[in-house]
Amino acid sequence: MTITVDPKFPNTIQAAIVVDETNLPTYLPNRLIPISIDRNGRILIAGTVAATLGTAVTISDAMAFASGSLVGAVMVGYNGASFDRLRSAGDNADAVAAATLGELLTLSRNTGFNGATWDRLRSAGDNADAVAAATLGELLTLSRNTGFNGATWDRLRSAGDNADAVAAATLGELLTLSRNTGFNGATWDRLRSAGDNADAVAAATLGELLTLSRNTGFNGATWDRLRTLVSNADAQAAAVTGLQGVVARLTGFNGTTFDRLLSAGDNADAVAVATLGELLTLARNSLFNGTAWDRARGNTEATVLASAARTTTTNSADQTNYNARGVHVLLNVTVVPGVDTVTLSIQGKDPVSAVYYTLLTGLAVVGAGMNVYKVFPGITAVANGTASDVLPRTWRVAVTHSAATSFTYSVGAALVI
């Protein structure tokens, strides 16, 4: 090796290596080589020296890590397995694969990953509806509002008409007219006042607000006007259209219809508890018999058996004693056969078993004439004629014939309180 200094460039050292290749051995790269310096200052290397940087490697992708020394002005990047040349994107397209070899996206653009590839971000180039939600890299940058309808994006817009039944799914519609709308369960309707004064206005009339100066009531199906009564009758149906009982009267509900409350207009017994709206307002005393109300009575009279010819034992119908304590029973015999007899008995009735029991039995009667029998508490008892007893509520008379001959007679009763 020769080292020289140029006087013009004192800070620069020039060196030269001269190799004598005559009859010297060849040494492989990366081996120690003996060198010497001759008297002229030159370095001598014995043998042939191969390229110390190894074999030059052709520039390519997917180069192995230890493949050799790169020759050439190139930048490489490690992709996790091999070295690839770093390069700029040579096109301006979408769907550039995420794994393109060594690509550096150096264009002045924004890209977005769509889950599989990279797309350019772009502004919307049109002003239309139903822009697909998956359009490549689209950024909606127009001066507009959009809304997602569940499948695509629509422009938000004001309503361009003033109609009913505007579909709830109309594209992006915002109802911005100066109106009120109500949802009827399927579409949107304008709210409006009632334009008529009629009954049975359907509950589902489009957006109707009943703003007339009237009161309405819902009858379970439609709306009716509330009104005053136009009649003064009983048994008015509870569902009469919009009926309000404002006539100067009192009404009562009987379980089915409404009846006027009234005073008793008759003078009868056994007035049922549920008689139409009745209020017992007569100046009378009533006694409750366990089922219905009876008027309190004074002394009364009754026909127990009408006058008639009879040949067999006869029992009268059951008689009702409302509030008497005793009774006079009169047997009036007008025709007799002459030899046989009839005998009268006054009987009470057991309310449970319906069996009759005897209060008084008279003497056997053979001839015509009036026969009197008395039952009253506290009187002097006379055999076959009077009994000191109380007359029960249900009683009867029995006339027993001694034979099948014909007797004509009648039986009357005088009830004594």
C-alpha positions as CSV (number, residue, x, y, z in Angstrom):
1,M,0.0,0.0,0.0
2,T,1.4,3.4,-1.0
3,I,0.3,6.5,1.2
4,T,0.9,9.9,-0.3
5,V,0.0,13.5,0.7
6,D,-0.9,16.1,-2.0
7,P,0.5,19.5,-1.1
8,K,-2.6,21.1,-2.6
9,F,-4.8,19.1,-0.2
10,P,-2.9,18.7,3.0
11,N,-5.9,17.2,4.8
12,T,-6.3,14.4,2.3
13,I,-4.5,11.1,2.3
14,Q,-4.3,9.0,-0.8
15,A,-3.6,5.3,-0.6
16,A,-3.2,2.6,-3.2
17,I,-3.1,-1.2,-3.0
18,V,-1.2,-3.2,-5.5
19,V,-1.7,-6.9,-5.7
20,D,0.9,-9.1,-7.2
21,E,-1.0,-12.1,-8.7
22,T,2.0,-14.0,-10.0
23,N,2.0,-17.6,-8.9
24,L,0.1,-16.9,-5.6
25,P,-2.6,-19.0,-4.0
26,T,-6.3,-18.0,-4.1
27,Y,-8.0,-17.1,-0.9
28,L,-11.7,-17.3,-0.3
29,P,-13.7,-14.4,1.1
30,N,-13.8,-13.9,4.8
31,R,-10.3,-15.5,5.3
32,L,-7.2,-14.0,6.8
33,I,-4.7,-13.0,4.0
34,P,-1.0,-12.5,4.9
35,I,0.2,-9.2,3.6
36,S,3.7,-7.6,3.5
37,I,5.1,-4.1,2.7
38,D,8.0,-3.8,0.3
39,R,10.8,-1.2,0.7
40,N,8.9,1.1,-1.6
41,G,6.0,1.2,0.9
42,R,3.7,-1.0,-1.1
43,I,1.4,-3.7,0.5
44,L,1.8,-7.1,-1.0
45,I,-1.0,-9.8,-0.9
46,A,0.0,-13.3,-1.8
47,G,-2.7,-15.0,-4.0
48,T,-6.0,-14.0,-5.7
49,V,-8.6,-12.2,-3.6
50,A,-12.3,-12.8,-4.4
51,A,-15.0,-10.1,-3.9
52,T,-15.1,-9.6,-0.1
53,L,-18.8,-8.5,-0.2
54,G,-19.9,-11.8,-1.5
55,T,-21.9,-12.5,-4.7
56,A,-24.0,-9.6,-5.9
57,V,-27.8,-10.3,-5.4
58,T,-30.3,-9.3,-8.0
59,I,-32.8,-6.8,-6.6
60,S,-36.2,-8.5,-6.2
61,D,-39.1,-9.2,-3.7
62,A,-39.3,-11.9,-1.2
63,M,-35.5,-12.0,-0.8
64,A,-34.2,-14.3,2.0
65,F,-32.7,-12.6,5.0
66,A,-29.2,-14.0,4.4
67,S,-29.3,-14.2,0.6
68,G,-26.3,-11.8,0.1
69,S,-25.3,-8.2,-0.3
70,L,-27.6,-5.9,-2.1
71,V,-26.2,-3.9,-4.9
72,G,-28.1,-0.9,-6.1
73,A,-29.9,2.1,-4.6
74,V,-33.0,0.3,-3.2
75,M,-35.1,0.4,0.1
76,V,-36.4,-2.8,1.4
77,G,-38.8,-3.6,4.2
78,Y,-39.3,-6.8,6.2
79,N,-42.8,-8.3,5.8
80,G,-42.4,-10.8,8.6
81,A,-40.9,-13.6,6.4
82,S,-38.7,-11.9,3.7
83,F,-37.6,-8.5,2.5
84,D,-39.6,-6.7,-0.1
85,R,-38.9,-3.5,-2.0
86,L,-40.7,-0.5,-0.6
87,R,-42.7,1.2,-3.4
88,S,-45.2,3.9,-3.9
89,A,-48.8,3.1,-5.1
90,G,-48.6,3.1,-8.9
91,D,-52.3,3.5,-9.4
92,N,-55.4,5.4,-8.0
93,A,-57.8,2.5,-7.6
94,D,-60.0,1.0,-4.9
95,A,-59.8,-2.4,-3.4
96,V,-56.0,-2.3,-3.0
97,A,-55.2,-5.5,-1.2
98,A,-54.0,-5.0,2.4
99,A,-51.1,-7.4,1.8
100,T,-49.6,-5.8,-1.4
101,L,-45.8,-6.3,-1.3
102,G,-44.1,-3.4,0.4
103,E,-46.6,-0.9,-0.7
104,L,-46.4,2.6,0.9
105,L,-49.5,4.6,0.1
106,T,-47.9,7.9,-0.6
107,L,-50.6,9.5,-2.7
108,S,-52.3,12.5,-1.2
109,R,-55.5,10.6,-0.4
110,N,-57.3,9.1,2.6
111,T,-58.2,5.5,2.7
112,G,-60.5,3.5,4.9
113,F,-60.5,-0.2,5.7
114,N,-63.8,-1.8,4.9
115,G,-63.1,-5.1,6.8
116,A,-61.4,-6.8,3.8
117,T,-59.6,-4.2,1.6
118,W,-58.7,-0.6,1.6
119,D,-60.9,2.0,-0.2
120,R,-60.4,5.6,-1.0
121,L,-62.5,8.0,1.1
122,R,-64.6,10.2,-1.3
123,S,-67.4,12.7,-1.2
124,A,-70.8,11.8,-2.5
125,G,-70.9,12.7,-6.2
126,D,-74.7,12.8,-6.4
127,N,-77.7,14.0,-4.6
128,A,-79.9,10.9,-4.6
129,D,-81.7,8.7,-2.1
130,A,-81.1,5.1,-1.3
131,V,-77.3,5.5,-1.3
132,A,-76.1,2.1,-0.2
133,A,-74.6,2.0,3.2
134,A,-71.6,0.0,1.9
135,T,-70.7,2.3,-1.0
136,L,-66.9,2.2,-1.3
137,G,-65.3,4.7,1.1
138,E,-68.0,7.2,0.7
139,L,-68.2,10.2,3.0
140,L,-71.4,12.1,2.7
141,T,-70.0,15.7,2.6
142,L,-72.9,17.4,0.7
143,S,-74.7,20.1,2.7
144,R,-77.6,17.9,3.6
145,N,-78.9,15.8,6.4
146,T,-79.4,12.1,5.9
147,G,-81.1,9.5,8.0
148,F,-80.6,5.7,8.0
149,N,-83.9,3.9,7.3
150,G,-82.6,0.5,8.4
151,A,-81.2,-0.5,5.0
152,T,-80.0,2.6,3.1
153,W,-79.4,6.3,3.7
154,D,-82.0,8.8,2.7
155,R,-82.1,12.6,2.5
156,L,-84.2,14.3,5.3
157,R,-86.8,16.5,3.6
158,S,-89.8,18.5,4.5
159,A,-93.3,17.3,3.6
160,G,-94.3,18.6,0.2
161,D,-98.0,18.2,0.6
162,N,-100.8,18.6,3.1
163,A,-102.5,15.3,3.0
164,D,-103.4,12.5,5.4
165,A,-102.2,8.9,5.5
166,V,-98.6,10.0,4.9
167,A,-96.7,6.7,5.1
168,A,-94.6,6.4,8.2
169,A,-91.7,5.1,6.0
170,T,-91.7,7.9,3.4
171,L,-88.0,8.5,2.5
172,G,-86.5,10.7,5.1
173,E,-89.5,12.9,5.5
174,L,-89.6,15.5,8.3
175,L,-93.1,16.9,8.8
176,T,-92.2,20.6,9.0
177,L,-95.5,22.2,7.9
178,S,-97.2,24.3,10.5
179,R,-99.6,21.5,11.5
180,N,-100.1,18.9,14.1
181,T,-100.1,15.3,13.2
182,G,-101.0,12.1,15.1
183,F,-100.0,8.5,14.6
184,N,-103.0,6.3,14.1
185,G,-101.0,3.0,14.5
186,A,-100.2,2.7,10.8
187,T,-99.8,6.2,9.2
188,W,-99.7,9.9,10.2
189,D,-102.9,12.0,10.0
190,R,-103.5,15.7,10.4
191,L,-105.2,16.6,13.7
192,R,-108.4,18.5,12.9
193,S,-111.6,19.8,14.6
194,A,-114.9,18.0,14.2
195,G,-116.8,19.5,11.2
196,D,-120.2,18.3,12.2
197,N,-122.5,17.9,15.2
198,A,-123.6,14.3,14.9
199,D,-123.5,11.1,16.9
200,A,-121.7,7.9,16.3
201,V,-118.6,9.7,15.2
202,A,-116.1,6.8,14.6
203,A,-113.4,6.7,17.2
204,A,-110.8,6.2,14.4
205,T,-111.8,9.3,12.3
206,L,-108.6,10.7,10.8
207,G,-106.8,12.8,13.4
208,E,-110.1,14.2,14.7
209,L,-110.1,16.4,17.8
210,L,-113.6,17.1,19.0
211,T,-113.3,20.9,19.6
212,L,-117.0,21.8,19.3
213,S,-118.6,23.3,22.5
214,R,-120.2,20.0,23.4
215,N,-119.7,17.1,25.7
216,T,-119.3,13.6,24.2
217,G,-119.2,10.2,25.8
218,F,-117.7,6.9,24.5
219,N,-120.4,4.2,24.3
220,G,-117.8,1.4,23.8
221,A,-117.8,1.6,20.0
222,T,-118.4,5.3,18.9
223,W,-118.6,8.7,20.5
224,D,-122.1,10.2,21.2
225,R,-123.2,13.7,22.3
226,L,-124.4,13.9,25.9
227,R,-128.0,15.1,26.0
228,T,-130.9,15.7,28.4
229,L,-133.9,13.4,28.6
230,V,-136.7,14.0,26.1
231,S,-139.2,11.8,27.9
232,N,-140.3,10.9,31.3
233,A,-140.6,7.1,31.1
234,D,-139.4,4.1,32.9
235,A,-137.2,1.3,31.6
236,Q,-134.9,3.6,29.6
237,A,-132.0,1.5,28.3
238,A,-128.7,2.2,30.1
239,A,-127.0,2.6,26.6
240,V,-129.4,5.3,25.3
241,T,-127.3,7.5,23.1
242,G,-125.4,10.1,25.2
243,L,-128.2,10.1,27.8
244,Q,-127.9,12.2,30.9
245,G,-130.8,12.1,33.3
246,V,-131.2,15.8,34.0
247,V,-135.0,15.9,34.2
248,A,-136.2,16.9,37.7
249,R,-136.6,13.3,38.8
250,L,-134.8,10.6,40.7
251,T,-133.9,7.4,38.9
252,G,-132.5,4.1,40.2
253,F,-130.7,1.3,38.4
254,N,-132.6,-2.0,38.7
255,G,-129.7,-4.1,37.4
256,T,-130.6,-3.8,33.8
257,T,-132.3,-0.5,33.1
258,F,-133.0,2.8,34.9
259,D,-136.4,3.4,36.5
260,R,-138.0,6.5,38.0
261,L,-138.2,6.4,41.8
262,L,-141.9,6.7,42.7
263,S,-144.2,6.5,45.6
264,A,-146.5,3.6,45.8
265,G,-149.4,4.3,43.5
266,D,-151.5,1.4,44.5
267,N,-152.8,-0.2,47.7
268,A,-151.8,-3.8,47.3
269,D,-150.0,-6.4,49.3
270,A,-146.9,-8.5,48.5
271,V,-145.3,-5.6,46.7
272,A,-142.0,-7.0,45.5
273,V,-138.8,-5.5,46.9
274,A,-137.6,-4.9,43.3
275,T,-140.8,-3.1,42.1
276,L,-139.8,-0.4,39.6
277,G,-138.1,2.3,41.6
278,E,-140.7,2.2,44.3
279,L,-140.2,4.2,47.5
280,L,-142.9,3.4,50.0
281,T,-144.1,6.9,50.9
282,L,-147.8,6.3,51.7
283,A,-148.9,7.1,55.2
284,R,-149.2,3.4,56.1
285,N,-147.4,0.8,58.1
286,S,-145.8,-2.1,56.3
287,L,-144.8,-5.4,57.8
288,F,-142.1,-7.5,56.4
289,N,-143.2,-11.1,56.1
290,G,-139.7,-12.5,55.4
291,T,-140.0,-12.2,51.6
292,A,-142.0,-9.1,50.8
293,W,-143.7,-6.1,52.5
294,D,-147.4,-6.3,53.6
295,R,-149.7,-3.5,54.5
296,A,-150.7,-3.5,58.2
297,R,-154.5,-4.1,58.4
298,G,-157.4,-3.6,60.6
299,N,-160.3,-6.1,61.1
300,T,-161.0,-7.8,57.7
301,E,-163.4,-10.4,56.4
302,A,-163.1,-13.2,53.8
303,T,-165.0,-15.9,52.1
304,V,-163.4,-19.2,53.0
305,L,-165.9,-21.6,51.2
306,A,-168.6,-20.2,49.0
307,S,-172.1,-21.7,49.4
308,A,-172.4,-25.0,47.5
309,A,-173.7,-28.6,47.7
310,R,-171.0,-31.0,48.9
311,T,-171.0,-34.7,49.5
312,T,-167.4,-35.3,50.6
313,T,-165.1,-33.9,53.2
314,T,-163.8,-30.5,52.0
315,N,-160.7,-28.5,52.8
316,S,-160.5,-24.8,52.0
317,A,-157.5,-23.2,50.4
318,D,-154.8,-21.9,52.6
319,Q,-155.7,-18.5,54.2
320,T,-153.2,-15.8,54.9
321,N,-153.3,-13.9,58.2
322,Y,-151.4,-10.6,57.7
323,N,-151.5,-9.1,61.2
324,A,-154.8,-10.4,62.9
325,R,-154.5,-12.1,66.3
326,G,-157.7,-14.2,66.0
327,V,-160.7,-15.2,63.8
328,H,-164.4,-15.9,63.9
329,V,-165.4,-18.7,61.5
330,L,-169.0,-19.0,60.5
331,L,-170.5,-22.3,59.1
332,N,-173.9,-21.6,57.5
333,V,-175.7,-24.8,56.6
334,T,-178.8,-24.4,54.4
335,V,-179.6,-27.9,53.1
336,V,-179.2,-31.2,55.0
337,P,-180.0,-34.8,54.1
338,G,-181.6,-35.2,57.5
339,V,-179.6,-38.1,59.0
340,D,-175.9,-37.4,58.4
341,T,-173.6,-34.7,59.9
342,V,-170.8,-32.3,59.0
343,T,-168.0,-31.2,61.5
344,L,-165.9,-28.0,61.0
345,S,-162.2,-27.7,62.2
346,I,-159.9,-24.6,62.2
347,Q,-156.3,-25.7,61.4
348,G,-152.9,-24.1,61.3
349,K,-150.0,-25.1,59.0
350,D,-146.5,-26.1,59.8
351,P,-144.2,-23.9,57.5
352,V,-141.6,-26.6,57.4
353,S,-143.4,-29.9,56.9
354,A,-146.6,-28.4,55.5
355,V,-148.6,-30.6,57.9
356,Y,-151.8,-29.1,59.3
357,Y,-152.6,-29.1,63.0
358,T,-156.0,-28.4,64.7
359,L,-156.7,-25.2,66.7
360,L,-160.4,-25.9,67.3
361,T,-163.0,-28.6,66.3
362,G,-166.7,-27.9,66.5
363,L,-169.7,-30.1,67.3
364,A,-171.2,-32.3,64.6
365,V,-173.9,-30.4,62.8
366,V,-177.0,-32.3,61.6
367,G,-179.5,-29.5,60.9
368,A,-179.6,-26.2,59.0
369,G,-178.5,-23.0,60.7
370,M,-175.5,-20.7,61.6
371,N,-172.6,-22.1,63.6
372,V,-169.9,-19.7,65.0
373,Y,-166.4,-20.8,66.0
374,K,-163.9,-18.4,67.7
375,V,-160.1,-18.5,68.1
376,F,-158.5,-15.5,69.9
377,P,-155.9,-15.2,72.6
378,G,-157.3,-14.6,76.1
379,I,-160.9,-15.5,75.6
380,T,-162.7,-18.1,77.7
381,A,-162.3,-21.5,76.1
382,V,-165.6,-23.4,75.4
383,A,-165.4,-26.9,74.2
384,N,-166.2,-27.2,70.5
385,G,-166.9,-23.5,70.3
386,T,-164.0,-21.2,71.3
387,A,-160.3,-21.6,71.8
388,S,-157.9,-19.2,73.6
389,D,-155.1,-19.3,70.9
390,V,-153.3,-17.1,68.4
391,L,-154.2,-17.4,64.7
392,P,-151.0,-18.3,62.7
393,R,-150.1,-16.7,59.4
394,T,-151.3,-19.7,57.3
395,W,-154.4,-21.4,58.3
396,R,-157.5,-23.2,56.7
397,V,-160.9,-24.7,57.4
398,A,-161.7,-28.4,57.0
399,V,-165.4,-29.7,56.9
400,T,-165.7,-33.4,57.5
401,H,-168.7,-35.3,56.1
402,S,-170.0,-38.3,58.0
403,A,-171.4,-39.9,54.8
404,A,-171.6,-39.3,51.1
405,T,-175.0,-37.5,51.4
406,S,-175.3,-33.9,50.2
407,F,-175.0,-30.8,52.4
408,T,-175.2,-27.3,51.2
409,Y,-173.2,-24.7,53.2
410,S,-170.8,-21.8,53.2
411,V,-167.9,-20.8,55.4
412,G,-167.0,-17.2,56.1
413,A,-164.2,-15.6,58.3
414,A,-163.9,-12.4,60.3
415,L,-160.3,-11.6,61.2
416,V,-159.8,-9.7,64.4
417,I,-156.6,-7.7,65.3
